[in-house]
Amino acid sequence: MRPSLPLAQAGSELAMTLPPAADIAEAIGAGPPTRQALGPKVMVRVDISEQSMTVLVHGKVAHVWKVSTAGRGYRTPTGFWTPYRMHVMWRSRKYDNAPMPHSIFFHEGYAIHATPYVKRLGKPASHGCVRLHPDNAKALFALVRQYGPAAVRVSIEN
C-alpha cells in the first residue's frame, strides 16, 4: 500500500491512496484480472427486430440462429437475465398444455425453447417465449447445462 499523505494541520482529513485493483490481485496471488473472468462464459443475445439469436462462448460467436419472439398482441420482455430453471420437456400450463422441449426459463414464465413451427422462425409468432429450431434448442440446452446456468446470461433487446 502506498503511504498516506502527511497531515497539513490538526483536524485535516487523512488521505490514503490504494494501488490499482490489478496490483492487489497479483499481490494475493490471483494474477491479473481478465475480461473472460469478469463476464459470463455463455452469452445468449436475442435481437427482436432481427428475429435472431447470437450465442457467444467465451466472447466468440458460436452460433447464429433464427428465432420467433412475441407475435401481435403479446410481448417478449427485454433486459438481461440468468437462467433459473431448465427442463428437457415442459408443458405450458397457460397455453393448453403446449409442449416446450428443451426449455430454458430466464424471466418469470418466459423461456427459450424448441418449436415444431420451424417455418415461422425468423418472424414474430410466439406468446412471448423465444422459439428455436428443435436442433438448435437442443444444442443451446446442452451448452447451458455444460457451463451451468449461473455462467450464462440471456440478453433480449429490440
Disulfide bonds with the S-S distance in Angstrom:
none
